Structures are given as C-alpha cells and as structure tokens.
C-alpha cells in the first residue's frame, strides 16, 4: 500500500509561530519534537503522518490518529516509522518504508506499507 502527501512549508511555519511547541504536540510525540530542526522538518513529519494514513486508506481520524504513527531516525539519519500495535495487527503490516523530500516551499512524503497476505 502506498501513500503520498504534499504540504506547503509556510503552513507549518505559521502554526509554529502562532502555537510554538504546543502546536507540534498536537501531532508529534516529545521524541519526534526533539528531531525537529525547523518548520520545514516539521512539515516533512506532518506529510509522513498524512501519507501513512492515506496508505492505510483511513486518513487521520478515530481509526488512525497522529499518535499511532511514530517517526524516528536511524543512525544514518534516515526517517522510519513505527506504527501502533493496533494498526500493525488490524492491517497485517510487516514492513514500512518512508521517504521525505523538500523542494522550495514544499515538503513531500511517500510511505509504502508491506502487508502480509493470508
């Protein structure tokens, strides 16, 4: 399953200017917030979470919240996601892949979820 999302980074800049860290806490955990370098990084993280929910065919809502998707980086700095046990089991997900890119005023994320076939 594949999901993609695009966000204009200025949208995240406005959120961070207006609400500071409290704005980030609406969609990021404290460990994710510690990885944020600037509004462009935050926009990329938003895009990852939206792309993940789209790959699941759910969107962000009651079945898949922002907090069900945890972004972390490996020792080389590559982004990865950890999904909640609820999402892993409900959707039979066995592997995930993430890519984030920034171009000008946009952040784009692509998420691929590998599902175990029964």
Chimera marker file (.cmm) of the C-alpha trace (Angstrom):
<marker_set name="trace">
<marker id="1" x="0.000" y="0.000" z="0.000" r="1" g="1" b="0" radius="0.5"/>
<marker id="2" x="1.341" y="3.439" z="-0.937" r="1" g="1" b="0" radius="0.5"/>
<marker id="3" x="0.519" y="6.896" z="0.391" r="1" g="1" b="0" radius="0.5"/>
<marker id="4" x="1.826" y="10.332" z="-0.564" r="1" g="1" b="0" radius="0.5"/>
<marker id="5" x="1.341" y="13.791" z="0.901" r="1" g="1" b="0" radius="0.5"/>
<marker id="6" x="2.418" y="17.308" z="-0.011" r="1" g="1" b="0" radius="0.5"/>
<marker id="7" x="2.371" y="20.299" z="2.328" r="1" g="1" b="0" radius="0.5"/>
<marker id="8" x="3.338" y="23.916" z="1.780" r="1" g="1" b="0" radius="0.5"/>
<marker id="9" x="6.005" y="24.562" z="4.426" r="1" g="1" b="0" radius="0.5"/>
<marker id="10" x="4.753" y="28.084" z="5.141" r="1" g="1" b="0" radius="0.5"/>
<marker id="11" x="1.610" y="26.494" z="6.601" r="1" g="1" b="0" radius="0.5"/>
<marker id="12" x="3.755" y="24.771" z="9.232" r="1" g="1" b="0" radius="0.5"/>
<marker id="13" x="5.739" y="27.959" z="9.783" r="1" g="1" b="0" radius="0.5"/>
<marker id="14" x="2.510" y="29.803" z="10.668" r="1" g="1" b="0" radius="0.5"/>
<marker id="15" x="1.440" y="27.005" z="13.036" r="1" g="1" b="0" radius="0.5"/>
<marker id="16" x="4.796" y="27.077" z="14.843" r="1" g="1" b="0" radius="0.5"/>
<marker id="17" x="4.877" y="30.886" z="15.074" r="1" g="1" b="0" radius="0.5"/>
<marker id="18" x="1.357" y="31.007" z="16.472" r="1" g="1" b="0" radius="0.5"/>
<marker id="19" x="1.339" y="27.994" z="18.825" r="1" g="1" b="0" radius="0.5"/>
<marker id="20" x="5.065" y="27.244" z="19.397" r="1" g="1" b="0" radius="0.5"/>
<marker id="21" x="5.737" y="23.724" z="20.734" r="1" g="1" b="0" radius="0.5"/>
<marker id="22" x="2.093" y="23.321" z="21.726" r="1" g="1" b="0" radius="0.5"/>
<marker id="23" x="1.209" y="23.254" z="18.021" r="1" g="1" b="0" radius="0.5"/>
<marker id="24" x="3.718" y="20.490" z="17.390" r="1" g="1" b="0" radius="0.5"/>
<marker id="25" x="2.384" y="18.485" z="20.337" r="1" g="1" b="0" radius="0.5"/>
<marker id="26" x="-0.936" y="18.112" z="18.511" r="1" g="1" b="0" radius="0.5"/>
<marker id="27" x="0.660" y="15.714" z="16.013" r="1" g="1" b="0" radius="0.5"/>
<marker id="28" x="4.129" y="14.811" z="17.352" r="1" g="1" b="0" radius="0.5"/>
<marker id="29" x="5.450" y="12.983" z="20.417" r="1" g="1" b="0" radius="0.5"/>
<marker id="30" x="8.196" y="14.518" z="22.564" r="1" g="1" b="0" radius="0.5"/>
<marker id="31" x="10.809" y="12.268" z="20.933" r="1" g="1" b="0" radius="0.5"/>
<marker id="32" x="9.648" y="13.401" z="17.483" r="1" g="1" b="0" radius="0.5"/>
<marker id="33" x="9.716" y="17.064" z="18.546" r="1" g="1" b="0" radius="0.5"/>
<marker id="34" x="13.344" y="16.592" z="19.621" r="1" g="1" b="0" radius="0.5"/>
<marker id="35" x="14.174" y="15.764" z="15.972" r="1" g="1" b="0" radius="0.5"/>
<marker id="36" x="12.624" y="18.968" z="14.584" r="1" g="1" b="0" radius="0.5"/>
<marker id="37" x="15.243" y="21.403" z="13.288" r="1" g="1" b="0" radius="0.5"/>
<marker id="38" x="12.876" y="23.994" z="11.790" r="1" g="1" b="0" radius="0.5"/>
<marker id="39" x="9.429" y="24.431" z="10.271" r="1" g="1" b="0" radius="0.5"/>
<marker id="40" x="10.485" y="22.583" z="7.108" r="1" g="1" b="0" radius="0.5"/>
<marker id="41" x="11.402" y="19.475" z="9.116" r="1" g="1" b="0" radius="0.5"/>
<marker id="42" x="8.067" y="19.711" z="10.951" r="1" g="1" b="0" radius="0.5"/>
<marker id="43" x="6.250" y="19.977" z="7.614" r="1" g="1" b="0" radius="0.5"/>
<marker id="44" x="8.011" y="16.826" z="6.418" r="1" g="1" b="0" radius="0.5"/>
<marker id="45" x="6.905" y="14.972" z="9.550" r="1" g="1" b="0" radius="0.5"/>
<marker id="46" x="3.314" y="16.136" z="9.009" r="1" g="1" b="0" radius="0.5"/>
<marker id="47" x="3.494" y="14.833" z="5.437" r="1" g="1" b="0" radius="0.5"/>
<marker id="48" x="4.795" y="11.441" z="6.659" r="1" g="1" b="0" radius="0.5"/>
<marker id="49" x="1.882" y="11.008" z="9.035" r="1" g="1" b="0" radius="0.5"/>
<marker id="50" x="-0.669" y="12.046" z="6.407" r="1" g="1" b="0" radius="0.5"/>
<marker id="51" x="0.936" y="9.782" z="3.769" r="1" g="1" b="0" radius="0.5"/>
<marker id="52" x="0.868" y="6.861" z="6.219" r="1" g="1" b="0" radius="0.5"/>
<marker id="53" x="-2.827" y="7.346" z="6.943" r="1" g="1" b="0" radius="0.5"/>
<marker id="54" x="-3.512" y="7.511" z="3.207" r="1" g="1" b="0" radius="0.5"/>
<marker id="55" x="-1.562" y="4.298" z="2.593" r="1" g="1" b="0" radius="0.5"/>
<marker id="56" x="-3.810" y="2.664" z="5.176" r="1" g="1" b="0" radius="0.5"/>
<marker id="57" x="-6.855" y="4.015" z="3.356" r="1" g="1" b="0" radius="0.5"/>
<marker id="58" x="-8.062" y="5.716" z="6.521" r="1" g="1" b="0" radius="0.5"/>
<marker id="59" x="-6.936" y="9.310" z="6.737" r="1" g="1" b="0" radius="0.5"/>
<marker id="60" x="-6.265" y="10.829" z="10.145" r="1" g="1" b="0" radius="0.5"/>
<marker id="61" x="-9.218" y="10.226" z="12.430" r="1" g="1" b="0" radius="0.5"/>
<marker id="62" x="-10.571" y="7.814" z="15.013" r="1" g="1" b="0" radius="0.5"/>
<marker id="63" x="-9.111" y="4.694" z="13.365" r="1" g="1" b="0" radius="0.5"/>
<marker id="64" x="-5.659" y="6.232" z="12.852" r="1" g="1" b="0" radius="0.5"/>
<marker id="65" x="-4.511" y="9.176" z="14.947" r="1" g="1" b="0" radius="0.5"/>
<marker id="66" x="-1.302" y="11.158" z="14.566" r="1" g="1" b="0" radius="0.5"/>
<marker id="67" x="-0.039" y="9.404" z="17.714" r="1" g="1" b="0" radius="0.5"/>
<marker id="68" x="-0.490" y="5.936" z="16.108" r="1" g="1" b="0" radius="0.5"/>
<marker id="69" x="2.423" y="6.835" z="13.806" r="1" g="1" b="0" radius="0.5"/>
<marker id="70" x="5.843" y="7.419" z="15.402" r="1" g="1" b="0" radius="0.5"/>
<marker id="71" x="8.684" y="8.866" z="13.315" r="1" g="1" b="0" radius="0.5"/>
<marker id="72" x="12.286" y="8.152" z="14.256" r="1" g="1" b="0" radius="0.5"/>
<marker id="73" x="15.653" y="8.296" z="12.531" r="1" g="1" b="0" radius="0.5"/>
<marker id="74" x="18.254" y="5.561" z="12.263" r="1" g="1" b="0" radius="0.5"/>
<marker id="75" x="21.968" y="6.031" z="12.998" r="1" g="1" b="0" radius="0.5"/>
<marker id="76" x="22.458" y="7.459" z="9.483" r="1" g="1" b="0" radius="0.5"/>
<marker id="77" x="19.638" y="9.981" z="9.888" r="1" g="1" b="0" radius="0.5"/>
<marker id="78" x="17.108" y="8.248" z="7.605" r="1" g="1" b="0" radius="0.5"/>
<marker id="79" x="13.469" y="8.573" z="8.608" r="1" g="1" b="0" radius="0.5"/>
<marker id="80" x="11.479" y="5.498" z="9.629" r="1" g="1" b="0" radius="0.5"/>
<marker id="81" x="8.077" y="4.925" z="11.181" r="1" g="1" b="0" radius="0.5"/>
<marker id="82" x="6.787" y="2.707" z="13.929" r="1" g="1" b="0" radius="0.5"/>
<marker id="83" x="3.059" y="2.053" z="13.870" r="1" g="1" b="0" radius="0.5"/>
<marker id="84" x="0.904" y="1.313" z="16.891" r="1" g="1" b="0" radius="0.5"/>
<marker id="85" x="0.172" y="-2.335" z="17.667" r="1" g="1" b="0" radius="0.5"/>
<marker id="86" x="-3.460" y="-1.622" z="16.769" r="1" g="1" b="0" radius="0.5"/>
<marker id="87" x="-2.541" y="-0.559" z="13.216" r="1" g="1" b="0" radius="0.5"/>
<marker id="88" x="0.045" y="-3.310" z="12.743" r="1" g="1" b="0" radius="0.5"/>
<marker id="89" x="-2.396" y="-6.072" z="13.679" r="1" g="1" b="0" radius="0.5"/>
<marker id="90" x="-5.546" y="-4.633" z="12.110" r="1" g="1" b="0" radius="0.5"/>
<marker id="91" x="-3.833" y="-4.181" z="8.733" r="1" g="1" b="0" radius="0.5"/>
<marker id="92" x="-1.317" y="-7.082" z="8.877" r="1" g="1" b="0" radius="0.5"/>
<marker id="93" x="1.618" y="-4.733" z="8.234" r="1" g="1" b="0" radius="0.5"/>
<marker id="94" x="5.012" y="-6.435" z="8.220" r="1" g="1" b="0" radius="0.5"/>
<marker id="95" x="7.293" y="-3.665" z="6.914" r="1" g="1" b="0" radius="0.5"/>
<marker id="96" x="7.323" y="0.072" z="6.225" r="1" g="1" b="0" radius="0.5"/>
<marker id="97" x="9.362" y="2.419" z="4.033" r="1" g="1" b="0" radius="0.5"/>
<marker id="98" x="9.443" y="6.220" z="4.200" r="1" g="1" b="0" radius="0.5"/>
<marker id="99" x="10.892" y="8.952" z="2.030" r="1" g="1" b="0" radius="0.5"/>
<marker id="100" x="10.741" y="12.699" z="2.700" r="1" g="1" b="0" radius="0.5"/>
<marker id="101" x="11.902" y="15.428" z="0.350" r="1" g="1" b="0" radius="0.5"/>
<marker id="102" x="11.777" y="19.211" z="0.374" r="1" g="1" b="0" radius="0.5"/>
<marker id="103" x="11.714" y="21.443" z="-2.679" r="1" g="1" b="0" radius="0.5"/>
<marker id="104" x="11.307" y="25.173" z="-2.384" r="1" g="1" b="0" radius="0.5"/>
<marker id="105" x="8.244" y="25.836" z="-0.264" r="1" g="1" b="0" radius="0.5"/>
<marker id="106" x="7.013" y="22.226" z="-0.233" r="1" g="1" b="0" radius="0.5"/>
<marker id="107" x="7.638" y="19.068" z="1.762" r="1" g="1" b="0" radius="0.5"/>
<marker id="108" x="6.626" y="15.738" z="0.247" r="1" g="1" b="0" radius="0.5"/>
<marker id="109" x="6.486" y="12.300" z="1.856" r="1" g="1" b="0" radius="0.5"/>
<marker id="110" x="5.903" y="8.862" z="0.399" r="1" g="1" b="0" radius="0.5"/>
<marker id="111" x="5.117" y="5.869" z="2.605" r="1" g="1" b="0" radius="0.5"/>
<marker id="112" x="4.989" y="2.235" z="1.499" r="1" g="1" b="0" radius="0.5"/>
<marker id="113" x="3.423" y="-0.386" z="3.754" r="1" g="1" b="0" radius="0.5"/>
<marker id="114" x="4.040" y="-4.074" z="3.117" r="1" g="1" b="0" radius="0.5"/>
<marker id="115" x="1.123" y="-6.254" z="4.129" r="1" g="1" b="0" radius="0.5"/>
<marker id="116" x="1.195" y="-9.958" z="4.917" r="1" g="1" b="0" radius="0.5"/>
<marker id="117" x="-1.136" y="-11.838" z="2.599" r="1" g="1" b="0" radius="0.5"/>
<marker id="118" x="-3.256" y="-14.530" z="4.197" r="1" g="1" b="0" radius="0.5"/>
<link id1="1" id2="2" r="1" g="1" b="0" radius="0.2"/>
<link id1="2" id2="3" r="1" g="1" b="0" radius="0.2"/>
<link id1="3" id2="4" r="1" g="1" b="0" radius="0.2"/>
<link id1="4" id2="5" r="1" g="1" b="0" radius="0.2"/>
<link id1="5" id2="6" r="1" g="1" b="0" radius="0.2"/>
<link id1="6" id2="7" r="1" g="1" b="0" radius="0.2"/>
<link id1="7" id2="8" r="1" g="1" b="0" radius="0.2"/>
<link id1="8" id2="9" r="1" g="1" b="0" radius="0.2"/>
<link id1="9" id2="10" r="1" g="1" b="0" radius="0.2"/>
<link id1="10" id2="11" r="1" g="1" b="0" radius="0.2"/>
<link id1="11" id2="12" r="1" g="1" b="0" radius="0.2"/>
<link id1="12" id2="13" r="1" g="1" b="0" radius="0.2"/>
<link id1="13" id2="14" r="1" g="1" b="0" radius="0.2"/>
<link id1="14" id2="15" r="1" g="1" b="0" radius="0.2"/>
<link id1="15" id2="16" r="1" g="1" b="0" radius="0.2"/>
<link id1="16" id2="17" r="1" g="1" b="0" radius="0.2"/>
<link id1="17" id2="18" r="1" g="1" b="0" radius="0.2"/>
<link id1="18" id2="19" r="1" g="1" b="0" radius="0.2"/>
<link id1="19" id2="20" r="1" g="1" b="0" radius="0.2"/>
<link id1="20" id2="21" r="1" g="1" b="0" radius="0.2"/>
<link id1="21" id2="22" r="1" g="1" b="0" radius="0.2"/>
<link id1="22" id2="23" r="1" g="1" b="0" radius="0.2"/>
<link id1="23" id2="24" r="1" g="1" b="0" radius="0.2"/>
<link id1="24" id2="25" r="1" g="1" b="0" radius="0.2"/>
<link id1="25" id2="26" r="1" g="1" b="0" radius="0.2"/>
<link id1="26" id2="27" r="1" g="1" b="0" radius="0.2"/>
<link id1="27" id2="28" r="1" g="1" b="0" radius="0.2"/>
<link id1="28" id2="29" r="1" g="1" b="0" radius="0.2"/>
<link id1="29" id2="30" r="1" g="1" b="0" radius="0.2"/>
<link id1="30" id2="31" r="1" g="1" b="0" radius="0.2"/>
<link id1="31" id2="32" r="1" g="1" b="0" radius="0.2"/>
<link id1="32" id2="33" r="1" g="1" b="0" radius="0.2"/>
<link id1="33" id2="34" r="1" g="1" b="0" radius="0.2"/>
<link id1="34" id2="35" r="1" g="1" b="0" radius="0.2"/>
<link id1="35" id2="36" r="1" g="1" b="0" radius="0.2"/>
<link id1="36" id2="37" r="1" g="1" b="0" radius="0.2"/>
<link id1="37" id2="38" r="1" g="1" b="0" radius="0.2"/>
<link id1="38" id2="39" r="1" g="1" b="0" radius="0.2"/>
<link id1="39" id2="40" r="1" g="1" b="0" radius="0.2"/>
<link id1="40" id2="41" r="1" g="1" b="0" radius="0.2"/>
<link id1="41" id2="42" r="1" g="1" b="0" radius="0.2"/>
<link id1="42" id2="43" r="1" g="1" b="0" radius="0.2"/>
<link id1="43" id2="44" r="1" g="1" b="0" radius="0.2"/>
<link id1="44" id2="45" r="1" g="1" b="0" radius="0.2"/>
<link id1="45" id2="46" r="1" g="1" b="0" radius="0.2"/>
<link id1="46" id2="47" r="1" g="1" b="0" radius="0.2"/>
<link id1="47" id2="48" r="1" g="1" b="0" radius="0.2"/>
<link id1="48" id2="49" r="1" g="1" b="0" radius="0.2"/>
<link id1="49" id2="50" r="1" g="1" b="0" radius="0.2"/>
<link id1="50" id2="51" r="1" g="1" b="0" radius="0.2"/>
<link id1="51" id2="52" r="1" g="1" b="0" radius="0.2"/>
<link id1="52" id2="53" r="1" g="1" b="0" radius="0.2"/>
<link id1="53" id2="54" r="1" g="1" b="0" radius="0.2"/>
<link id1="54" id2="55" r="1" g="1" b="0" radius="0.2"/>
<link id1="55" id2="56" r="1" g="1" b="0" radius="0.2"/>
<link id1="56" id2="57" r="1" g="1" b="0" radius="0.2"/>
<link id1="57" id2="58" r="1" g="1" b="0" radius="0.2"/>
<link id1="58" id2="59" r="1" g="1" b="0" radius="0.2"/>
<link id1="59" id2="60" r="1" g="1" b="0" radius="0.2"/>
<link id1="60" id2="61" r="1" g="1" b="0" radius="0.2"/>
<link id1="61" id2="62" r="1" g="1" b="0" radius="0.2"/>
<link id1="62" id2="63" r="1" g="1" b="0" radius="0.2"/>
<link id1="63" id2="64" r="1" g="1" b="0" radius="0.2"/>
<link id1="64" id2="65" r="1" g="1" b="0" radius="0.2"/>
<link id1="65" id2="66" r="1" g="1" b="0" radius="0.2"/>
<link id1="66" id2="67" r="1" g="1" b="0" radius="0.2"/>
<link id1="67" id2="68" r="1" g="1" b="0" radius="0.2"/>
<link id1="68" id2="69" r="1" g="1" b="0" radius="0.2"/>
<link id1="69" id2="70" r="1" g="1" b="0" radius="0.2"/>
<link id1="70" id2="71" r="1" g="1" b="0" radius="0.2"/>
<link id1="71" id2="72" r="1" g="1" b="0" radius="0.2"/>
<link id1="72" id2="73" r="1" g="1" b="0" radius="0.2"/>
<link id1="73" id2="74" r="1" g="1" b="0" radius="0.2"/>
<link id1="74" id2="75" r="1" g="1" b="0" radius="0.2"/>
<link id1="75" id2="76" r="1" g="1" b="0" radius="0.2"/>
<link id1="76" id2="77" r="1" g="1" b="0" radius="0.2"/>
<link id1="77" id2="78" r="1" g="1" b="0" radius="0.2"/>
<link id1="78" id2="79" r="1" g="1" b="0" radius="0.2"/>
<link id1="79" id2="80" r="1" g="1" b="0" radius="0.2"/>
<link id1="80" id2="81" r="1" g="1" b="0" radius="0.2"/>
<link id1="81" id2="82" r="1" g="1" b="0" radius="0.2"/>
<link id1="82" id2="83" r="1" g="1" b="0" radius="0.2"/>
<link id1="83" id2="84" r="1" g="1" b="0" radius="0.2"/>
<link id1="84" id2="85" r="1" g="1" b="0" radius="0.2"/>
<link id1="85" id2="86" r="1" g="1" b="0" radius="0.2"/>
<link id1="86" id2="87" r="1" g="1" b="0" radius="0.2"/>
<link id1="87" id2="88" r="1" g="1" b="0" radius="0.2"/>
<link id1="88" id2="89" r="1" g="1" b="0" radius="0.2"/>
<link id1="89" id2="90" r="1" g="1" b="0" radius="0.2"/>
<link id1="90" id2="91" r="1" g="1" b="0" radius="0.2"/>
<link id1="91" id2="92" r="1" g="1" b="0" radius="0.2"/>
<link id1="92" id2="93" r="1" g="1" b="0" radius="0.2"/>
<link id1="93" id2="94" r="1" g="1" b="0" radius="0.2"/>
<link id1="94" id2="95" r="1" g="1" b="0" radius="0.2"/>
<link id1="95" id2="96" r="1" g="1" b="0" radius="0.2"/>
<link id1="96" id2="97" r="1" g="1" b="0" radius="0.2"/>
<link id1="97" id2="98" r="1" g="1" b="0" radius="0.2"/>
<link id1="98" id2="99" r="1" g="1" b="0" radius="0.2"/>
<link id1="99" id2="100" r="1" g="1" b="0" radius="0.2"/>
<link id1="100" id2="101" r="1" g="1" b="0" radius="0.2"/>
<link id1="101" id2="102" r="1" g="1" b="0" radius="0.2"/>
<link id1="102" id2="103" r="1" g="1" b="0" radius="0.2"/>
<link id1="103" id2="104" r="1" g="1" b="0" radius="0.2"/>
<link id1="104" id2="105" r="1" g="1" b="0" radius="0.2"/>
<link id1="105" id2="106" r="1" g="1" b="0" radius="0.2"/>
<link id1="106" id2="107" r="1" g="1" b="0" radius="0.2"/>
<link id1="107" id2="108" r="1" g="1" b="0" radius="0.2"/>
<link id1="108" id2="109" r="1" g="1" b="0" radius="0.2"/>
<link id1="109" id2="110" r="1" g="1" b="0" radius="0.2"/>
<link id1="110" id2="111" r="1" g="1" b="0" radius="0.2"/>
<link id1="111" id2="112" r="1" g="1" b="0" radius="0.2"/>
<link id1="112" id2="113" r="1" g="1" b="0" radius="0.2"/>
<link id1="113" id2="114" r="1" g="1" b="0" radius="0.2"/>
<link id1="114" id2="115" r="1" g="1" b="0" radius="0.2"/>
<link id1="115" id2="116" r="1" g="1" b="0" radius="0.2"/>
<link id1="116" id2="117" r="1" g="1" b="0" radius="0.2"/>
<link id1="117" id2="118" r="1" g="1" b="0" radius="0.2"/>
</marker_set>
